[in-house]
Amino acid sequence: MGKAQRDKGKRGEREAVKEAISHWGANPDECRRTSQVDGGLKADIINALPGFHVEVKRRKKIGALRFMDQAWEDSEGECEIPLVLMREDGSQHWYVVFPMTYSMEFANAMWNQFMPGGGE
């Protein structure tokens, strides 16, 4: 990997740290990017969200986001947050994609789904 690609990766990781602090409430003193040494198994950013390994990808184009474009278009005027569920043929794992800015809305909806009445 060339220096320009490594620098772009570092910039993306720094941006992701700021977003994790802003949208996930990560502790700004603890959430940080890690130093990648020979492709080690460390997460790209640590202490962003307890129990999660955060891998950061910043690309010119991400194919899966074309599905988000469709979700945005289809949800227009419905006051709904677009969300994409996807799975590759032959895989058992489903993945969810939605804008990070809606993390709290997603967390609240999940909480209300599993804890009717807000867990009171």
Secondary structure, 3 states (H helix, E strand, C coil): CCHHHHHHHHHHHHHHHHHHHHHHCCCCCCCEECCCCCCCCCCCEECCCCCCCECCCCCCCCCCHHHHHHHHHHHCCCCCCCCEEECCCCCCCCEEECCHHHHHHHHHHHHHHHCHHHHC
